[in-house]
Amino acid sequence: MLFLILFAGVLCVAFYSLFAATCLTLVIRILIPSFVRVPGISLSLNAALCFSLLSLLLLRELIGRKKTKDKTFFYPLVMGWVFFLLCLLFIPRDLPLALQFSGWMKNTYTDLLLPVIVCFSVRNAWQVKRLCAILFGTVFIAGVYGIFTYVIKLNPYMIVMGLLANEPVSVTGMMSEVRGALEGRIQSTLSHPLVWGQIVNVFFCFLLLMRCKRKLYLLLLTVLFLNLFLCGSRSVLLSGLMAIGLSVWQIPFKKLFAYALSGLVGLVVILNVARQNDELALYVDTVEATLFFWNQEKSDDIGVKGSSVSLRKDQLSGAFQLVGDCPLTGLGQGWIHNYQVTKGLHPVMLGFESVAYSKLVEIGMLGFVMWLAFYFRLYHKTVLFMKRHKVKYDVKIYFFPYFVSLLMTDSFESFYLFLVLIILLCKYVVFEESSDTDFQKDRLLYSLK
């Protein structure tokens, strides 16, 4: 009943302000796990909110006097991808069309609906700044809570959510998993450490892209990085370290040389001191196991389980075996979910922990190539957009580390947020440039209060 009231409350807000309802929906997706469903509706709370807001958005556009125009490149690009996925449904496969259509709908609302809604519900620079402040404030609170759960070795919020949602599976089972120096893994407010880790990863990379120097944002970066480490995912942590490396690379050469020299000396001292203490040495070994992820011996020495290079090779071979009869178009959207529901984890593919494997199995080599084209077309369009508006953002800090994490561990419900943040950045540039006030286009987060 509580979640039904929450759903109805957001809808009531949507009739008053679609922007406010969009903000609430984004906050809910960060704070409420995906297994929560709306009583009486055969949809998760997230899906129900997305479809409801989309319906109201379409209604507003149909009957409204002023039509909202997307002044960025996002809408036609994402619609092309959605249309391509829709066309794939009509290729004959063994998987029933109803299940394929259900898979298409799930992929659409999980990754694409909220970004489209943001694209048309955010109408001015003030709303962009407010939404950014709300999102970063929410992830900061959730991040502090995540660190708190690691300290006390308990997640009372998720225990309560599991009871309220009648979730039969233990929602905090992975908190006790020991990985190297980590005595457990945090999940904060979401259903799995990897889901939380990828959400934090997106925010972390975006903050590095903004290159802020305010103490508040340095504090937020610290909290997010601690969450990246404590979620226990080497793939996510490697992505964050890669983003740091790309960000440091933007520093002028003279400063970079001085920082690199100081950092190298400091690193040597820290490593020598750490090696003298068993507990500190374990932390060093954990970071090394992340950086040298291809060396399974380093992971085995400290008891870090999970994905390995050999496992990924076996999964790649397994993916091609699964699509042996239809390598170009795959087994159909929704095939993975249907298999896991009916048979459980796949003996070789396990949870299909890579966007390459999931795309290859469901939409084939053609679909995977088109997804790569969509992702890097988005990157290319963003680069051209920044150059055209003379904005100094090096967006590869945002795109490349996240792409690495997708290949190593999949998106885990974070791709929508990746798109939302880049949309907000582009919209802010467009709105402020069209206004009469002077502004610094490379200082979005400086203007947030």
Secondary structure, 3 states (H helix, E strand, C coil): CHHHHHHHHHHHHHHHCHHHHHHHHHHHHHHCCCCCECCCCCCEHHHHHHHHHHHHHHHHHHHCCCCCCCCCCHHHHHHHHHHHHHHHCCCCCCCCHHHHHHHHHHHHHHHHHHHHHHHHHCCCHHHHHHHHHHHHHHHHHHHHHHHHHHHHCCCHHHHHHHHHCCCCCCCCHHHHCEECCEECCCCCCCCCHHHHHHHHHHHHHHHHHHCCCCHHHHHHHHHHHHHHHHCCCHHHHHHHHHHHHHHHCCCCHHHHHHHHHHHHHHHHHHHHHHCCCHHHHHHHHHHHHHHCCCCHHHHHHCCCCCCCHHHHHHHHHHHHHHCCCCCCCCCCCCHHHHHHHHHCCECCCECCCCHHHHHHHHHHHHHHHHHHHHHHHHHHHHHHHHHHCCCCCCCHHHHHHHHHHHHHHCCCCCHHHHHHHHHHHHHHHHHHHHCCCCCCCCCCHHHCC
